[in-house]
Structure formats: structure tokens, C-alpha cells
Amino acid sequence: MTFTKILIAFIFGLSTLTHAQSTASAQVSTFTIEAPQLQVKKKIWVYLPKDYLKSTTEYPVIYMHDAQNLYDAATSYVGEWNVDESLDSIANSKVIIVGIEHGNDKRMDELTPYPNETYGGGKGDQYLDFIINTLKPQIDASYRTLKNVKHTSIFGSSLGGLLSFYAVVKYPETFGNAGYFFTIILVQ
């Protein structure tokens, strides 16, 4: 295969990725909120359990980073996590998932607690301040949530995993649980 054919195939592949049809569940909605701590607006994706509208139940909440990857193949960078499909398949799913879109070129800044002289970063505390003092109060006011620390979790992968681990250690009065998935590479 010539370089030109490979390039055309690659460009075609990119164009089909950017025009992918939405795979988000009907249980997912979005809204935008001001994040004054970061001086940006954030798109938030909310997954509600299937029985949410028919019940009076209050639900635990999991805050997840990188919302673009959680629910929808059309917005995912490398493939959706299928969070909504997985929860939809559980008969009595009893959790609200709040996905926070990352800051694109500001992702490194937002999801790292300390700056690195080569890579930047270091705005993790401002990002967590946004979750704790702006987003969580909005979620708790808008949805039937279990508001206490025991029922408030934070979860992420890669840098989101790093920040989730940091959050549960530094802010144990807010986050009672953390889920994190990251790979550690040891260089000798």
C-alpha cells in the first residue's frame, strides 16, 4: 500500500470518527456550568438510574472525569467506556454518575495537583474546588442525591485516576470513596 493510500485511509478513518452517531443512553443528559475556580464553562454529563423519574429514592453520586469518554462514542477520544450501557444492563442500578468534561488542552493543568516544569499542570486543587463548591451543590440541589461523604465518590483513569486518588486523600470530608485506574511506568 502506498503512502498516499495509507494517508487517505487514515483521513477517512478520522472523518468517520468525527461523524460517529451518538451512542449515549436516554438516561444521559448534559448541561453547562460556570467554573469560576478555573475561569471556564464546563459541560457536565449526568446519568440517572432508569427508575429515577418513577421513584422518590435518593441516590449516591459518583463524579467522573473525562466525560467525553464515558457515555458516547461520538465524543470519545479513543473509545467510549460504556458507563451508561453497563448501568442500563443492571436491573436495579442505584447510582447517579456525573461526568465532567476535561479541559482539552487544559487537561494536564486541571487533573494534576502539582506543576511540572516540563509538562505544566498544577491546577488540580482549583478543579477539585470547582467540584466540591460549585458542581456538587448544583447536583445536590437539582437531583435527589445522598449528600453525605459516605455516598459521594470520585473516579477516573490516567490523570483522572491520579487526581481521584489525591482527592480522596486530601478531601476525605467530601469524598468517601475513590476509583482510579492508571498505569505506573518505572524507568530505570
C-alpha positions in Angstrom: 0.0 0.0 0.0 1.4 3.4 -0.9 1.9 6.2 1.5 -0.9 8.2 -0.3 -3.4 5.3 0.1 -2.5 5.0 3.8 -2.9 8.7 4.3 -6.3 8.7 2.5 -7.4 5.7 4.7 -6.3 7.5 7.8 -8.1 10.7 6.8 -11.2 8.7 6.0 -10.9 7.0 9.4 -10.7 10.3 11.2 -13.7 11.7 9.3 -15.8 8.7 10.2 -14.7 9.1 13.9 -15.7 12.7 14.0 -19.1 12.0 12.4 -19.9 8.9 14.6 -23.5 8.6 15.7 -24.3 9.2 19.3 -24.4 6.1 21.5 -25.4 7.9 24.7 -28.3 6.3 26.6 -31.6 8.0 27.1 -30.6 8.2 30.7 -27.9 10.7 30.0 -28.4 14.5 29.8 -26.0 17.4 29.7 -25.8 20.9 31.0 -23.1 23.7 31.1 -22.0 25.3 34.3 -19.6 28.2 35.1 -16.4 27.0 36.8 -15.1 30.3 38.4 -12.2 28.5 40.0 -10.9 27.7 36.5 -12.3 30.7 34.7 -14.1 28.4 32.2 -17.5 26.9 31.5 -17.7 23.1 31.9 -20.0 20.7 30.1 -21.5 18.2 32.6 -23.0 14.8 31.6 -25.4 13.2 34.1 -26.5 9.6 34.1 -29.7 8.9 36.0 -30.9 5.4 37.0 -33.7 4.0 34.9 -36.2 4.3 37.7 -35.2 7.8 38.7 -38.4 9.5 37.3 -40.7 6.9 38.8 -39.3 6.9 42.3 -38.6 9.1 45.3 -35.3 7.4 46.1 -32.2 9.4 46.9 -29.1 8.1 45.2 -25.3 8.0 45.8 -23.3 10.1 43.3 -20.0 9.2 41.5 -18.1 12.2 40.0 -16.1 11.0 37.0 -13.5 12.9 34.9 -13.2 12.9 31.1 -16.9 12.8 30.4 -16.3 12.8 26.7 -15.2 9.2 27.1 -17.9 7.9 29.5 -21.1 7.7 27.5 -20.8 8.5 23.8 -18.6 7.0 21.1 -19.2 10.2 19.0 -17.3 12.3 21.6 -14.8 9.8 22.9 -11.1 10.2 22.1 -10.2 6.5 21.9 -13.5 4.6 22.5 -16.3 5.0 24.9 -16.2 3.4 28.4 -19.9 2.3 28.0 -20.7 3.5 31.5 -24.4 4.1 30.6 -24.9 0.8 28.7 -23.3 -1.1 31.6 -25.6 0.6 34.2 -28.6 0.3 31.9 -28.0 -3.5 31.8 -28.2 -3.7 35.6 -31.8 -4.2 36.6 -31.7 -2.1 39.8 -28.8 0.3 39.1 -28.9 2.8 42.0 -26.3 5.5 41.3 -26.1 8.9 39.6 -22.9 9.3 37.6 -21.8 12.9 37.0 -19.2 13.2 34.2 -17.1 16.3 33.9 -15.6 17.1 30.5 -11.9 17.7 30.7 -10.4 21.0 29.6 -9.0 19.7 26.3 -5.6 21.5 26.1 -6.0 22.3 29.8 -6.5 18.7 30.9 -3.0 18.4 32.2 -3.5 21.5 34.2 -6.8 20.5 35.7 -6.0 16.9 36.5 -2.7 17.3 38.2 -2.2 18.7 41.7 1.4 19.9 41.3 3.1 21.7 38.5 5.8 20.1 36.5 8.5 22.3 34.9 8.3 20.4 31.6 4.6 19.5 31.3 2.9 22.2 33.3 -0.2 21.3 35.3 -0.8 22.0 39.0 -4.5 23.3 39.0 -5.9 20.1 40.5 -6.9 21.8 43.7 -8.8 24.5 41.7 -10.6 21.8 39.7 -11.5 19.9 42.9 -12.6 23.2 44.5 -15.0 23.5 41.5 -16.4 20.0 42.0 -16.7 20.5 45.8 -18.0 24.1 46.0 -19.8 24.7 42.7 -20.8 21.4 41.0 -21.7 19.3 43.9 -24.0 21.9 45.4 -25.7 22.3 42.0 -26.1 18.5 41.6 -27.4 18.1 45.2 -29.9 20.9 44.6 -31.1 19.6 41.2 -31.3 15.8 41.8 -32.3 13.5 44.6 -28.9 12.7 46.0 -27.5 11.2 49.1 -25.4 14.2 50.1 -23.1 12.8 52.8 -19.5 11.7 52.3 -20.3 8.0 52.5 -22.3 8.3 49.3 -20.0 10.7 47.4 -17.3 9.1 45.2 -14.8 10.3 42.6 -13.4 8.1 39.8 -11.0 8.5 36.9 -8.4 6.9 34.8 -4.9 8.0 33.9 -4.5 11.6 35.1 -8.2 11.4 36.3 -7.2 8.4 38.4 -4.2 10.3 39.8 -6.5 13.2 40.8 -9.2 10.9 42.2 -6.6 9.2 44.5 -5.4 12.7 45.5 -9.0 13.9 46.1 -9.9 11.1 48.5 -6.7 11.6 50.5 -6.8 15.5 50.6 -10.6 15.9 50.8 -11.9 13.0 52.9 -14.7 15.1 54.3 -16.2 15.3 50.7 -15.2 12.1 49.0 -15.8 8.9 50.9 -14.7 6.6 48.1 -12.4 6.8 45.0 -11.9 4.6 42.0 -8.8 5.0 39.9 -7.2 3.2 37.1 -3.7 4.2 36.0 -0.6 2.6 34.7 2.7 3.2 36.5 5.8 3.0 34.3 9.0 2.6 36.1 12.0 4.0 34.3 15.4 2.7 35.4 
